[in-house]
Amino acid sequence: MDVGPPPAGAEALSEADRRLVDRAREATETAFDSDHFDGAHMVGAAVRTAGGEVFTGVSQPASVGRASVCAEPSALSAARIAGASDFDASVAVRHPLPDEDRDFEVVTACGVCRELLCDYDESCAVVFPTTDGPRKASVESLLPTRHW
């Protein structure tokens, strides 16, 4: 994955953020099925509330691409079903494909997922990859032209 240097204002991860990455990885590992959709890439996400509760979800690949669902909405749905709000952080982790010789990796939330997270909490931090390792920034700062 091509990543760049950390943007201005990006912060290093805390221990709680690293645990959040681990929870997303665990969700991804549990749900991955190399036989399903030819091992279509599987992403897991975790969202954390300000109170420290963590909710996970995974991407749902579909034979019709438009029907596929990203991992972040799945995690956010799990949180909302439990009555959670006031989101503190979110991270997505990609499972390596069977023919890839690499480890799990933090991936950037797509623009649609950033918009969704921002709808529920503009101050929610999003973890993303950089050349200096994972960093975090508020989702609102990652959507500089959001308010049209």
Order of alpha helices (4+ residues) and beta strands (2+ residues): beta-alpha-beta-beta-alpha-beta-beta-alpha-beta-beta
